[in-house]
Amino acid sequence: MEHLTKDQIEELKNMLLQWKEQLLQESHDSIGEPLSYEGGDEIDRADTEAGRLVMLRNLDRDRKVLKRIEMTLQKIDYGTYGICEMCGEPIPYPRLKARPIAKLCIKCKELEEENE
């Protein structure tokens, strides 16, 4: 991580920890919301079911992001954070600041997207 200063690493780590805390709180709040359905017509039931599906999708997305955050925090601890997993080059600080869980540099991310 020689391409990042200690202050930059600390700033990025704090961003990750805050993001993690925010996601955990939002997930906790979502889980605490009642999912029961009481009365109403078919449209009300459909709306309730659609709301449940959206909540479950959001929880799954948050779970995946939390896993990426944890993996990124481990990389910081191991001293391997900010290295592109495809080409091995340093990921520039501005990219990491915009997307702290980035695993690829911009060039490799663009290549990956072209191949999808």
Residue frames as a rotation matrix with the C-alpha (Angstrom) as fourth column:
MET 1
0.568 0.823 0.000 0.00
0.823 -0.568 0.000 0.00
0.000 0.000 -1.000 0.00
GLU 2
-0.374 -0.827 -0.419 2.94
0.784 -0.524 0.334 2.30
-0.496 -0.203 0.844 -0.58
HIS 3
-0.658 0.155 0.737 0.84
0.535 -0.592 0.602 4.34
0.530 0.791 0.307 -3.01
LEU 4
0.478 0.843 0.246 -1.43
0.294 -0.418 0.860 5.40
0.827 -0.339 -0.448 -0.14
THR 5
-0.501 -0.602 0.622 -0.39
-0.395 -0.480 -0.783 7.55
0.770 -0.638 0.002 2.81
LYS 6
-0.859 0.170 -0.483 -1.24
0.489 0.549 -0.678 6.53
0.150 -0.818 -0.555 6.37
ASP 7
-0.712 0.615 -0.339 -3.75
-0.285 -0.694 -0.662 9.37
-0.642 -0.374 0.669 6.51
GLN 8
-0.382 0.568 -0.729 -5.42
-0.886 0.000 0.464 8.20
0.263 0.823 0.503 3.30
ILE 9
-0.626 0.110 -0.772 -5.61
0.094 0.993 0.065 4.62
0.774 -0.031 -0.633 4.58
GLU 10
-0.881 0.287 -0.375 -7.07
0.390 -0.007 -0.921 5.82
-0.267 -0.958 -0.106 7.87
GLU 11
-0.581 0.687 -0.436 -9.62
-0.680 -0.705 -0.203 7.99
-0.447 0.179 0.876 6.08
LEU 12
-0.352 0.425 -0.834 -10.69
-0.691 0.483 0.538 5.11
0.631 0.766 0.124 3.82
LYS 13
-0.775 0.039 -0.631 -10.86
0.365 0.842 -0.396 2.71
0.516 -0.537 -0.667 6.76
ASN 14
-0.826 0.488 -0.281 -13.08
0.040 -0.445 -0.894 5.16
-0.562 -0.750 0.348 8.65
MET 15
-0.426 0.679 -0.598 -15.32
-0.904 -0.335 0.265 5.50
-0.020 0.653 0.757 5.59
LEU 16
-0.477 0.186 -0.859 -15.65
-0.233 0.916 0.328 1.72
0.848 0.356 -0.393 5.45
LEU 17
-0.870 0.115 -0.479 -16.43
0.481 0.412 -0.774 1.43
0.109 -0.904 -0.414 9.15
GLN 18
-0.691 0.653 -0.310 -19.07
-0.399 -0.702 -0.590 4.17
-0.603 -0.284 0.746 8.95
TRP 19
-0.357 0.531 -0.769 -20.62
-0.853 0.150 0.499 2.54
0.380 0.834 0.400 5.87
LYS 20
-0.676 0.036 -0.736 -20.67
0.163 0.981 -0.102 -0.81
0.719 -0.189 -0.669 7.68
GLU 21
-0.890 0.331 -0.313 -22.35
0.291 -0.116 -0.950 0.71
-0.350 -0.937 0.007 10.73
GLN 22
-0.529 0.710 -0.464 -24.93
-0.764 -0.637 -0.103 2.45
-0.369 0.300 0.880 8.56
LEU 23
-0.363 0.368 -0.856 -25.79
-0.602 0.609 0.517 -0.77
0.711 0.703 0.000 6.69
LEU 24
-0.799 0.043 -0.600 -26.04
0.406 0.774 -0.486 -2.75
0.444 -0.632 -0.636 9.91
GLN 25
-0.808 0.523 -0.272 -28.35
-0.044 -0.513 -0.857 -0.14
-0.588 -0.681 0.437 11.41
GLU 26
-0.380 0.681 -0.626 -30.53
-0.924 -0.312 0.222 -0.01
-0.045 0.663 0.748 8.28
SER 27
-0.503 0.155 -0.850 -30.72
-0.217 0.930 0.298 -3.80
0.836 0.334 -0.434 8.17
HIS 28
-0.898 0.152 -0.412 -31.61
0.439 0.335 -0.834 -3.94
0.012 -0.930 -0.367 11.85
ASP 29
-0.655 0.680 -0.330 -34.32
-0.460 -0.705 -0.540 -1.32
-0.600 -0.202 0.774 11.32
SER 30
-0.354 0.505 -0.787 -35.73
-0.851 0.174 0.495 -3.21
0.387 0.845 0.369 8.30
ILE 31
-0.680 0.058 -0.731 -35.83
0.162 0.984 -0.073 -6.50
0.715 -0.168 -0.678 10.15
GLY 32
-0.901 0.292 -0.319 -37.67
0.300 -0.109 -0.948 -4.81
-0.312 -0.950 0.011 12.99
GLU 33
-0.629 0.711 -0.314 -40.45
-0.775 -0.602 0.191 -3.59
-0.053 0.363 0.930 10.68
PRO 34
-0.174 0.638 0.751 -43.63
-0.270 0.702 -0.659 -5.65
-0.947 -0.317 0.050 10.88
LEU 35
-0.917 -0.167 -0.362 -44.21
-0.394 0.234 0.889 -7.89
-0.064 0.958 -0.281 7.88
SER 36
-0.626 0.737 0.257 -47.72
0.522 0.640 -0.564 -8.95
-0.580 -0.219 -0.785 8.81
TYR 37
-0.876 0.451 0.169 -50.71
-0.069 -0.465 0.883 -8.24
0.477 0.762 0.439 6.67
GLU 38
-0.704 0.681 -0.204 -54.02
0.422 0.170 -0.891 -7.26
-0.572 -0.713 -0.407 8.17
GLY 39
0.225 0.970 -0.095 -57.10
0.399 -0.180 -0.899 -6.97
-0.889 0.164 -0.427 5.99
GLY 40
-0.237 -0.230 -0.944 -57.62
-0.606 -0.724 0.329 -5.20
-0.760 0.650 0.032 2.72
ASP 41
0.813 0.576 -0.085 -58.24
-0.383 0.419 -0.823 -6.35
-0.438 0.702 0.561 -0.81
GLU 42
0.727 -0.523 0.445 -56.08
0.652 0.728 -0.211 -8.12
-0.214 0.444 0.870 -3.39
ILE 43
0.557 -0.524 0.644 -54.34
0.210 -0.661 -0.720 -4.91
0.803 0.537 -0.259 -4.39
ASP 44
0.631 -0.308 0.712 -53.39
-0.753 -0.465 0.467 -4.24
0.187 -0.830 -0.525 -0.77
ARG 45
0.762 -0.342 0.550 -52.03
-0.011 0.842 0.540 -7.78
-0.647 -0.418 0.638 -0.45
ALA 46
0.675 -0.521 0.522 -50.08
0.700 0.228 -0.677 -7.40
0.234 0.822 0.519 -3.71
ASP 47
0.565 -0.452 0.690 -48.61
-0.293 -0.892 -0.345 -4.11
0.772 -0.007 -0.636 -2.47
THR 48
0.702 -0.273 0.658 -47.65
-0.655 0.118 0.747 -5.74
-0.281 -0.955 -0.096 0.82
GLU 49
0.744 -0.412 0.525 -46.00
0.427 0.899 0.099 -8.66
-0.513 0.150 0.845 -0.98
ALA 50
0.627 -0.522 0.578 -44.15
0.462 -0.348 -0.816 -6.31
0.627 0.779 0.023 -3.36
GLY 51
0.615 -0.375 0.694 -42.88
-0.646 -0.744 0.171 -4.37
0.452 -0.553 -0.700 -0.35
ARG 52
0.746 -0.324 0.582 -41.62
-0.268 0.654 0.708 -7.57
-0.610 -0.684 0.401 1.24
LEU 53
0.713 -0.477 0.514 -39.78
0.696 0.568 -0.438 -8.55
-0.083 0.671 0.737 -1.93
VAL 54
0.579 -0.499 0.644 -38.12
-0.008 -0.794 -0.608 -5.14
0.815 0.347 -0.464 -2.16
MET 55
0.651 -0.317 0.690 -37.08
-0.759 -0.270 0.592 -5.35
-0.002 -0.909 -0.417 1.49
LEU 56
0.751 -0.364 0.551 -35.63
0.144 0.904 0.402 -8.85
-0.644 -0.223 0.732 1.00
ARG 57
0.657 -0.526 0.540 -33.72
0.649 0.028 -0.761 -7.73
0.385 0.850 0.360 -2.10
ASN 58
0.565 -0.427 0.706 -32.34
-0.414 -0.887 -0.206 -4.75
0.714 -0.176 -0.678 -0.21
LEU 59
0.713 -0.289 0.639 -31.30
-0.576 0.277 0.769 -6.93
-0.399 -0.916 0.031 2.72
ASP 60
0.740 -0.448 0.502 -29.54
0.556 0.827 -0.082 -9.33
-0.378 0.340 0.861 0.35
ARG 61
0.586 -0.527 0.615 -27.75
0.338 -0.531 -0.777 -6.45
0.736 0.663 -0.132 -1.39
ASP 62
0.606 -0.327 0.725 -26.70
-0.707 -0.640 0.301 -5.04
0.366 -0.695 -0.619 1.99
ARG 63
0.814 -0.294 0.500 -25.44
-0.108 0.770 0.628 -8.47
-0.571 -0.565 0.596 3.07
LYS 64
0.646 -0.578 0.499 -23.24
0.755 0.390 -0.526 -8.67
0.110 0.717 0.689 -0.03
VAL 65
0.489 -0.459 0.742 -21.90
-0.081 -0.871 -0.485 -5.15
0.869 0.177 -0.463 0.49
LEU 66
0.746 -0.198 0.636 -21.18
-0.662 -0.115 0.740 -5.91
-0.073 -0.973 -0.217 4.16
LYS 67
0.781 -0.481 0.398 -19.19
0.416 0.877 0.241 -8.97
-0.465 -0.023 0.885 3.08
ARG 68
0.479 -0.608 0.633 -17.19
0.636 -0.257 -0.728 -6.82
0.605 0.751 0.263 0.64
ILE 69
0.605 -0.239 0.759 -16.57
-0.508 -0.851 0.137 -4.24
0.613 -0.468 -0.636 3.36
GLU 70
0.830 -0.283 0.481 -15.29
-0.311 0.481 0.820 -6.97
-0.463 -0.830 0.311 5.71
MET 71
0.637 -0.613 0.467 -12.99
0.757 0.611 -0.231 -8.34
-0.144 0.500 0.854 3.00
THR 72
0.480 -0.432 0.763 -11.71
0.258 -0.762 -0.594 -4.83
0.838 0.482 -0.255 2.30
LEU 73
0.729 -0.200 0.654 -11.01
-0.658 -0.469 0.590 -4.19
0.189 -0.860 -0.473 5.99
GLN 74
0.786 -0.476 0.393 -9.04
0.225 0.814 0.536 -7.45
-0.575 -0.333 0.747 6.07
LYS 75
0.525 -0.602 0.602 -7.01
0.752 -0.003 -0.659 -6.27
0.398 0.799 0.451 3.08
ILE 76
0.594 -0.304 0.745 -6.19
-0.376 -0.923 -0.077 -3.09
0.711 -0.234 -0.663 4.98
ASP 77
0.782 -0.265 0.563 -5.02
-0.509 0.248 0.824 -5.19
-0.359 -0.932 0.059 7.94
TYR 78
0.640 -0.522 0.564 -2.93
0.541 0.827 0.153 -7.43
-0.546 0.207 0.811 5.65
GLY 79
-0.090 -0.699 -0.709 -1.42
-0.132 -0.697 0.704 -4.48
-0.987 0.157 -0.030 3.78
THR 80
-0.731 -0.155 0.664 -2.87
0.561 0.418 0.715 -5.52
-0.389 0.895 -0.219 0.41
TYR 81
0.302 0.924 -0.236 -5.57
0.619 -0.378 -0.689 -2.87
-0.725 0.062 -0.686 0.11
GLY 82
0.546 0.046 -0.837 -5.73
-0.357 -0.891 -0.282 -0.76
-0.758 0.453 -0.470 -3.02
ILE 83
-0.678 -0.730 -0.087 -4.08
-0.448 0.316 0.837 -3.25
-0.583 0.606 -0.541 -5.35
CYS 84
0.108 0.726 -0.679 -6.03
-0.994 0.068 -0.085 -4.24
-0.015 0.685 0.729 -8.48
GLU 85
0.141 0.026 0.990 -6.92
-0.400 0.916 0.033 -7.92
-0.906 -0.400 0.140 -8.31
MET 86
0.925 0.237 0.296 -6.66
0.162 0.457 -0.875 -8.25
-0.343 0.857 0.384 -12.09
CYS 87
0.724 -0.657 0.210 -3.46
0.105 -0.195 -0.975 -6.44
0.681 0.729 -0.072 -13.09
GLY 88
0.357 -0.588 -0.726 -1.72
0.927 0.319 0.198 -6.00
0.115 -0.743 0.659 -9.72
GLU 89
-0.497 -0.501 0.709 -1.28
0.457 -0.845 -0.277 -2.26
0.738 0.187 0.649 -10.18
PRO 90
-0.835 0.189 -0.517 -2.16
0.421 -0.385 -0.821 0.25
-0.354 -0.903 0.242 -7.46
ILE 91
0.101 0.914 0.393 -5.72
0.936 -0.221 0.275 1.56
0.338 0.340 -0.878 -7.54
PRO 92
-0.605 -0.396 0.691 -5.55
0.260 -0.918 -0.299 5.38
0.753 -0.001 0.659 -7.46
TYR 93
-0.895 0.171 -0.412 -6.70
0.381 -0.188 -0.905 7.10
-0.232 -0.967 0.103 -4.27
PRO 94
-0.675 0.697 -0.242 -9.51
-0.713 -0.700 -0.027 9.07
-0.188 0.155 0.970 -5.99
ARG 95
-0.259 0.576 -0.775 -11.06
-0.435 0.647 0.626 5.78
0.863 0.499 0.083 -7.17
LEU 96
-0.581 -0.006 -0.814 -10.79
0.589 0.687 -0.426 4.27
0.562 -0.727 -0.395 -3.70
LYS 97
-0.940 0.260 -0.219 -12.29
-0.013 -0.670 -0.742 7.37
-0.340 -0.695 0.633 -2.15
ALA 98
-0.434 0.813 -0.389 -15.23
-0.886 -0.309 0.345 7.18
0.160 0.494 0.854 -4.57
ARG 99
0.654 0.581 -0.484 -15.60
-0.510 0.811 0.286 3.40
0.559 0.060 0.827 -4.14
PRO 100
0.071 -0.729 0.681 -13.66
-0.996 -0.013 0.090 2.18
-0.057 -0.685 -0.727 -1.08
ILE 101
0.284 0.066 0.956 -14.53
-0.292 0.956 0.021 -1.47
-0.913 -0.285 0.291 -1.79
ALA 102
0.718 -0.051 -0.694 -13.15
-0.696 -0.010 -0.718 -1.33
0.030 0.999 -0.043 -5.35
LYS 103
0.552 -0.519 0.653 -11.21
0.099 0.818 0.567 -4.47
-0.828 -0.248 0.503 -6.25
LEU 104
0.176 -0.423 0.889 -10.21
0.966 0.246 -0.074 -3.35
-0.188 0.872 0.452 -9.72
CYS 105
-0.667 -0.394 -0.633 -8.60
0.201 -0.912 0.356 -0.27
-0.718 0.111 0.688 -11.20
ILE 106
0.128 0.768 -0.628 -10.70
-0.505 -0.495 -0.707 1.70
-0.854 0.407 0.324 -13.70
LYS 107
-0.320 -0.331 -0.888 -8.98
-0.947 0.130 0.294 0.15
0.018 0.935 -0.355 -16.72
CYS 108
-0.988 -0.082 -0.128 -9.57
-0.078 0.996 -0.035 -3.43
0.130 -0.025 -0.991 -15.54
LYS 109
-0.456 0.890 -0.007 -13.13
0.125 0.056 -0.991 -2.62
-0.881 -0.452 -0.137 -14.44
GLU 110
0.091 0.454 -0.886 -13.88
-0.821 -0.469 -0.325 -1.32
-0.563 0.757 0.330 -17.93
LEU 111
-0.646 -0.388 -0.657 -12.38
-0.699 0.646 0.305 -4.48
0.306 0.657 -0.689 -19.45
GLU 112
-0.930 0.331 0.159 -14.49
0.173 0.777 -0.606 -6.61
-0.324 -0.536 -0.780 -17.13
GLU 113
-0.118 0.943 -0.311 -17.65
-0.174 -0.328 -0.929 -4.73
-0.978 -0.055 0.203 -18.10
GLU 114
-0.138 0.002 -0.990 -16.86
-0.977 -0.167 0.136 -5.07
-0.165 0.986 0.025 -21.81
ASN 115
-0.845 -0.301 -0.443 -16.57
-0.394 0.909 0.135 -8.84
0.362 0.288 -0.886 -21.39
GLU 116
-0.720 0.633 0.285 -19.92
-0.056 0.356 -0.933 -9.16
-0.692 -0.687 -0.221 -19.61
